[in-house]
């Protein structure tokens, strides 16, 4: 089991920045991959970025070069720094953790709204 405490999100103008945080209830070394997905109205949920237990980051094509994922091992927290935000980044952002060896389980946060609008 993994529980999360998510923070960040809100309303920002195009070109602005936001930072999302997601604190996990267990060590990041026990989580295969942890990161963020997003879902816009009428669209499928998509990967934004995640980071492996070994610290390797992976990004969705639409955010590469603008978003940066990082982590703090001591506080079991993953951060998503978002810059140069665009209206198409508007979505609910969900924290996600993948845990398991032979069977991988997905755990989800409650989601946080990011709205990019002037």
N, C-alpha and C positions, 0 to 999 in steps of 0.2 A: 504494500500500500504506500501511496505517496499523497500527502496533502500539500497544498500550496497557499502562500499568501502573496497575492498579486498587488502591485501598485503602479501608479503612473497612468498614462493615457490622458485623454481630454480633448479640448478643442485647440487647434493651432492653425495659423495661416499658412498658405502655400509657401514653401521655402523655409519653413520653421523647423524646429527640432523638438523631440520628446525623448524621454527615457522611460522604459518599462523595467520593472523589477519583478522577479518571481523567486520567493524563498521556499525551498523544499523542506519537507519534514525528515529527510534522511540524507546521508552523505552523498555528495555528487559522484563519488567514486563507485557507488552502488547502483547508479543509474546509467544505463547504456548510452542514452542520448537525452538531452533536455533542451528545450527551446520554445519557440513560438510558432504558432500557426495563426492564420487569420481567415475570417469569412466575411465577405461583403454581401449585402442583400441580393438574393437571386443567384449567387455564385457558390461554387464548391469551396470547401475549406482547403487552404493551400499552405504549404510550408513557407515560413518567412526565413527562419534561421534556427539551427540547433548546434549543439556542441557535445562532443562525445565525452565519455568518462576520462579519456586520455587527453582531452583538451583540443581536439580538432574541430574547427568550425566549418559549417556548411550553410550555404545561402541559397534562397530561391533566386531565380534569374531576374525577377523584377526589382529586387532590392540590392543586389550585389553592387558594391561601391558606395552605397548610401547608408546602409545599416551595418552596425557592428555588434556582434554578440560577444559577451565576456562573462567571467564568473568570479566569484569570491568563495573559495573553498571553505574558509572558516565560518562564514555565515550561511553557507549552503544556498547561495543566491546566484541566479543568472540574470544578467542585464541585457537589454536590447537598446542600444543608442541609435536613434533614428535622426538623420539629418536630411536637408533638402526634401522635405515631405511634399507629396503631391496629392491632389484630390483623389486620385485612384488608390492611395494608401488608406483611405477611409474604410474601416472595417472593425469588427470585434476581434480583438487579439486574444488568443488562448494560450496559456502556458501548457506545455506538454512534457511528459516524461515517459520514456520507454524503458521497461524493466523486464529482465528475464534472460534465460539462457536458451533452453530448448523451445520454450514458448515465451514470446515477448508480449507484455501487457502494456496498454496505453492508459495513462492517467491524465486527466484534464483539469485545468483550473476553471474558475467560473466565468472568465473572460472580462476584458476591459475594453471600453469603446475608445477608438481613436478616430477623430473627425478632423479632416483637413479642408478648411473652407475659409474664404475671405468674407 
